[in-house]
Amino acid sequence: MNLNIETVTHDTHYEVKVGGELDVYTVPELEEVLAPMKQEGTHDLHVNLENVSYMDSTGLGVFVGTLKALNQHDKELYILGVSDRISRLFDITGLKDLMHVNEGTEVE
């Protein structure tokens, strides 16, 4: 199980591109990258899942925790590039109503 993570800092947001599978084995690696970004609370966070082939509930959990941390700083979480399968996970759990989830890779 391989996870690829790339980060770019922009003036107003952090961009995190994730590739591979987000599951119980790989989520700690993503959490390690996101932790300083969400604790700092100075930028919105754009997470691109365009190259994620699989995500389970632990993947959803990391985004819930990130959203809570960013909300404390009045910052936004954008989940971008989601596939139909991953989009359904956000729909079924009701998380699509709480965070910005887009199939496209740009913030709408």
Phi and psi restraints in degrees (value plus and minus 20) as a CYANA .aco file:
   2 ASN   PHI    -134.8   -94.8
   2 ASN   PSI     119.2   159.2
   3 LEU   PHI    -148.5  -108.5
   3 LEU   PSI     108.5   148.5
   4 ASN   PHI    -128.5   -88.5
   4 ASN   PSI     111.6   151.6
   5 ILE   PHI    -153.0  -113.0
   5 ILE   PSI     107.2   147.2
   6 GLU   PHI    -142.1  -102.1
   6 GLU   PSI     119.1   159.1
   7 THR   PHI    -145.3  -105.3
   7 THR   PSI     124.7   164.7
   8 VAL   PHI    -156.5  -116.5
   8 VAL   PSI     114.0   154.0
   9 THR   PHI    -119.8   -79.8
   9 THR   PSI     103.8   143.8
  10 HIS   PHI    -128.3   -88.3
  10 HIS   PSI     154.2   194.2
  11 ASP   PHI     -79.6   -39.6
  11 ASP   PSI     -60.4   -20.4
  12 THR   PHI    -130.3   -90.3
  12 THR   PSI     -31.4     8.6
  13 HIS   PHI    -175.1  -135.1
  13 HIS   PSI     139.1   179.1
  14 TYR   PHI    -115.8   -75.8
  14 TYR   PSI     120.1   160.1
  15 GLU   PHI    -134.1   -94.1
  15 GLU   PSI     105.9   145.9
  16 VAL   PHI    -143.3  -103.3
  16 VAL   PSI      97.2   137.2
  17 LYS   PHI    -122.2   -82.2
  17 LYS   PSI     105.3   145.3
  18 VAL   PHI    -136.4   -96.4
  18 VAL   PSI     118.3   158.3
  19 GLY   PHI    -157.2  -117.2
  19 GLY   PSI     124.4   164.4
  20 GLY   PHI      93.5   133.5
  20 GLY   PSI    -164.1  -124.1
  21 GLU   PHI    -134.6   -94.6
  21 GLU   PSI     110.6   150.6
  22 LEU   PHI    -122.8   -82.8
  22 LEU   PSI      85.3   125.3
  23 ASP   PHI    -166.4  -126.4
  23 ASP   PSI    -192.8  -152.8
  24 VAL   PHI     -76.5   -36.5
  24 VAL   PSI     -47.5    -7.5
  25 TYR   PHI    -103.6   -63.6
  25 TYR   PSI     -50.4   -10.4
  26 THR   PHI    -125.3   -85.3
  26 THR   PSI     -38.6     1.4
  27 VAL   PHI     -76.8   -36.8
  27 VAL   PSI     -59.6   -19.6
  28 PRO   PHI     -76.4   -36.4
  28 PRO   PSI     -53.2   -13.2
  29 GLU   PHI     -86.4   -46.4
  29 GLU   PSI     -61.5   -21.5
  30 LEU   PHI     -88.8   -48.8
  30 LEU   PSI     -61.7   -21.7
  31 GLU   PHI     -79.1   -39.1
  31 GLU   PSI     -57.3   -17.3
  32 GLU   PHI     -82.4   -42.4
  32 GLU   PSI     -57.2   -17.2
  33 VAL   PHI     -93.7   -53.7
  33 VAL   PSI     -61.5   -21.5
  34 LEU   PHI     -96.1   -56.1
  34 LEU   PSI     -47.3    -7.3
  35 ALA   PHI     -71.7   -31.7
  35 ALA   PSI     -73.6   -33.6
  36 PRO   PHI     -86.9   -46.9
  36 PRO   PSI     -50.6   -10.6
  37 MET   PHI     -87.4   -47.4
  37 MET   PSI     -63.9   -23.9
  38 LYS   PHI     -97.4   -57.4
  38 LYS   PSI     -51.1   -11.1
  39 GLN   PHI     -91.4   -51.4
  39 GLN   PSI     -56.2   -16.2
  40 GLU   PHI     -83.1   -43.1
  40 GLU   PSI     -64.5   -24.5
  41 GLY   PHI      47.6    87.6
  41 GLY   PSI       6.7    46.7
  42 THR   PHI    -124.4   -84.4
  42 THR   PSI     -32.3     7.7
  43 HIS   PHI    -154.1  -114.1
  43 HIS   PSI     131.3   171.3
  44 ASP   PHI     -87.9   -47.9
  44 ASP   PSI     145.1   185.1
  45 LEU   PHI    -146.6  -106.6
  45 LEU   PSI     103.6   143.6
  46 HIS   PHI    -130.8   -90.8
  46 HIS   PSI      95.0   135.0
  47 VAL   PHI    -129.4   -89.4
  47 VAL   PSI      97.0   137.0
  48 ASN   PHI    -116.3   -76.3
  48 ASN   PSI      96.1   136.1
  49 LEU   PHI    -124.7   -84.7
  49 LEU   PSI      -1.1    38.9
  50 GLU   PHI     -73.6   -33.6
  50 GLU   PSI     -54.7   -14.7
  51 ASN   PHI    -124.5   -84.5
  51 ASN   PSI      -0.3    39.7
  52 VAL   PHI    -111.3   -71.3
  52 VAL   PSI     101.5   141.5
  53 SER   PHI    -111.0   -71.0
  53 SER   PSI     -39.5     0.5
  54 TYR   PHI    -174.7  -134.7
  54 TYR   PSI     121.3   161.3
  55 MET   PHI    -166.2  -126.2
  55 MET   PSI     115.2   155.2
  56 ASP   PHI    -131.1   -91.1
  56 ASP   PSI    -189.4  -149.4
  57 SER   PHI     -83.9   -43.9
  57 SER   PSI     -46.8    -6.8
  58 THR   PHI     -88.5   -48.5
  58 THR   PSI     -51.0   -11.0
  59 GLY   PHI     -84.8   -44.8
  59 GLY   PSI     -64.1   -24.1
  60 LEU   PHI     -80.7   -40.7
  60 LEU   PSI     -60.5   -20.5
  61 GLY   PHI     -80.0   -40.0
  61 GLY   PSI     -59.4   -19.4
  62 VAL   PHI     -85.4   -45.4
  62 VAL   PSI     -53.3   -13.3
  63 PHE   PHI     -95.4   -55.4
  63 PHE   PSI     -52.8   -12.8
  64 VAL   PHI     -84.0   -44.0
  64 VAL   PSI     -66.5   -26.5
  65 GLY   PHI     -83.0   -43.0
  65 GLY   PSI     -58.9   -18.9
  66 THR   PHI     -86.2   -46.2
  66 THR   PSI     -62.8   -22.8
  67 LEU   PHI     -80.1   -40.1
  67 LEU   PSI     -64.9   -24.9
  68 LYS   PHI     -80.1   -40.1
  68 LYS   PSI     -63.8   -23.8
  69 ALA   PHI     -85.9   -45.9
  69 ALA   PSI     -62.9   -22.9
  70 LEU   PHI     -87.3   -47.3
  70 LEU   PSI     -56.8   -16.8
  71 ASN   PHI     -81.2   -41.2
  71 ASN   PSI     -50.9   -10.9
  72 GLN   PHI     -84.1   -44.1
  72 GLN   PSI     -43.2    -3.2
  73 HIS   PHI    -128.8   -88.8
  73 HIS   PSI      -7.5    32.5
  74 ASP   PHI      37.6    77.6
  74 ASP   PSI      18.8    58.8
  75 LYS   PHI    -133.1   -93.1
  75 LYS   PSI     141.2   181.2
  76 GLU   PHI    -131.4   -91.4
  76 GLU   PSI     130.0   170.0
  77 LEU   PHI    -132.6   -92.6
  77 LEU   PSI     106.5   146.5
  78 TYR   PHI    -138.1   -98.1
  78 TYR   PSI     103.7   143.7
  79 ILE   PHI    -123.6   -83.6
  79 ILE   PSI      96.8   136.8
  80 LEU   PHI    -138.5   -98.5
  80 LEU   PSI     139.2   179.2
  81 GLY   PHI      46.7    86.7
  81 GLY   PSI      10.9    50.9
  82 VAL   PHI     -99.1   -59.1
  82 VAL   PSI     121.2   161.2
  83 SER   PHI     -96.5   -56.5
  83 SER   PSI     149.6   189.6
  84 ASP   PHI     -77.9   -37.9
  84 ASP   PSI     -62.8   -22.8
  85 ARG   PHI     -82.6   -42.6
  85 ARG   PSI     -66.4   -26.4
  86 ILE   PHI     -90.7   -50.7
  86 ILE   PSI     -56.1   -16.1
  87 SER   PHI     -79.7   -39.7
  87 SER   PSI     -58.8   -18.8
  88 ARG   PHI     -83.5   -43.5
  88 ARG   PSI     -55.7   -15.7
  89 LEU   PHI     -79.9   -39.9
  89 LEU   PSI     -64.1   -24.1
  90 PHE   PHI     -86.8   -46.8
  90 PHE   PSI     -56.2   -16.2
  91 ASP   PHI     -85.6   -45.6
  91 ASP   PSI     -73.0   -33.0
  92 ILE   PHI     -79.3   -39.3
  92 ILE   PSI     -58.9   -18.9
  93 THR   PHI    -104.3   -64.3
  93 THR   PSI     -27.5    12.5
  94 GLY   PHI      61.1   101.1
  94 GLY   PSI     -16.3    23.7
  95 LEU   PHI     -91.4   -51.4
  95 LEU   PSI     -41.8    -1.8
  96 LYS   PHI     -83.7   -43.7
  96 LYS   PSI     -44.1    -4.1
  97 ASP   PHI    -101.2   -61.2
  97 ASP   PSI     -36.0     4.0
  98 LEU   PHI    -122.1   -82.1
  98 LEU   PSI     -44.3    -4.3
  99 MET   PHI    -155.5  -115.5
  99 MET   PSI     144.7   184.7
 100 HIS   PHI    -101.3   -61.3
 100 HIS   PSI      93.7   133.7
 101 VAL   PHI    -143.1  -103.1
 101 VAL   PSI      98.5   138.5
 102 ASN   PHI    -146.9  -106.9
 102 ASN   PSI     120.5   160.5
 103 GLU   PHI     -93.2   -53.2
 103 GLU   PSI     -48.3    -8.3
 104 GLY   PHI     -97.6   -57.6
 104 GLY   PSI     150.2   190.2
 105 THR   PHI    -119.8   -79.8
 105 THR   PSI     -15.6    24.4
 106 GLU   PHI    -133.7   -93.7
 106 GLU   PSI     129.4   169.4
 107 VAL   PHI     -91.5   -51.5
 107 VAL   PSI     110.1   150.1
